[in-house]
Amino acid sequence: MSFKKKCLLVFCSIPMLGFAQKPIIQTKYTADPAPMVHNDTVFLYTSHDEDDATGFKMKDWLLYTSTDMVNWTDHGIVASLNDFSWVKHDNGAWAIQCIERNGKFYIYAPMHGQGIGVLVSDSPYGPFKDPLGKRLIEDNHIWNDIDPTPLIDDDGQAYLYWGNPDVYYVKLNEDMISTSGEVVKEPTKPRNYQEGPWVYKRKGHYYMSYASTCCPEGIGYAMSNSPAGPWEYKGMVVQASEKTRGNHPGIIDYKGKSYVFGHSYDLIKRETATFYERRSVDMDEIIYNPDGTIQALSYWSVDGPKPVGTINPFKRVEAETMAWSEGVKSDAINEKGVFVTKIDNDDYIDIQSVNFDKEPKSFQVSASSILGGKIEIHLDTKEGELLGVCVIKSTGDLNTWKEFNAKVKKVKGLHNLFFVFKGNEKSMFNLDWWLFE
């Protein structure tokens, strides 16, 4: 996350353009991506800019998952400021990171101006609880304590890094909720370091990536032979350009490829040239050189990475699983969990890499509706071959869910699916899940 006012000025000086970049989440505004690989799944924890945010308005943290790096499933709010009894305000839920140790999952969370806390759960999906009832880090620079990033080294020693404008670190005990020794202010802060450190180890090298330069702000990185430094600046992972504002990196390896996550304002720029703090998470594949250095990206690509998995359409797929969408939003209720809502005429959802290993006969969907509408099922593009049309009738109210069916044409092989919504009203219906039979 970046709170440099200079970034606002640079942003406002750029005219609104026809931006083609595609942030990976469109149903909410997300920032500060923190990916974690667990059990062959990528868990993406993010901060959350409210839809009406002008400045930073951040109350909770969200979770998304993927097994193919193109379709992301929305799991809603995973934690919030309300989980910390000692936090005295309802804004400031900045960049978090989650890590697993001994079968438990730990989220390190900064509350801007109130320090860094920790939450723990038996599941990466939560629920997460505060085991301490107080700050984890006690020091005299509490306003600098943002963007925590944990590392567990090969010898089992854990560390926590954080900070703006300086880098701090402390050793974590094996319980991951207490510290050992003093907080260290890193004397070799990498060149162009701003904030948002992301520390990890790969093939014997220690890496610290971070929001770099300002403004504009890209993603830089440094390397070391020790978790305690010194850190040598190596270059940029994502170059700073006129398109970038604040940033926050997250870097992982998954299914034989490497990925960098960050955020941009590309989604809000589609709507207005006025500056608002409403960011959107981006992601792209990166390549390491033989010496461990990283080949820089000029910016987030238009198409993004290629899929490394497929969607099985004959098994229930949550409607909030998508690669891209236009117009729709997501919401959640206790009884149903997350669902897709705010569906207007001509909105659509794109699901990529859908594997029809056999020919379907029908389509089934769970929906709730007052006035009803239609789902056109198109193949490969929004205007592609029409496989079928599913009519959604009124269920009486939006809290009553029913299943609707439609016959479909024969199709086989690997395709993208587009659900294009048609009707005469706004907020025509809500969707929970779908499948082919």
Secondary structure, 3 states (H helix, E strand, C coil): CCCCHHHHHHHHCCCCCCCCCCCCCCCCEEEEEEEEEECCEEEEEEEEECCCCCCCCCCEEEEEEECCCCCEEEEEEEEEHHHCCCCCCCCCECCCEEEEECCEEEEEEEECCCEEEEEEECCCCCCCECCCCCCCCCCCCHHHCCCCEEEECCCCCEEEEECCCCCEEEEECCCCCCEEEEEEECCCCCCCEEEEEEEEEECCEEEEEEEECCCCCEEEEEEECCCCCCCEEEEEEECCCCCCCCCCCEEEEECCEEEEEEEECHHHHCCCCCCCCCCEEEEEEECECCCCCECCECCCCCCCCCCCCCECCCCCEECCEECEEECCEEEEECCCEEEEECCCCCCEEEEEEEEECCCCCEEEEEEEECCCEEEEEEECCCCCCEEEEEEECCCCCCCCCEEEEEECCCCCEEEEEEEEEECCCCCCEEEEEEEEC
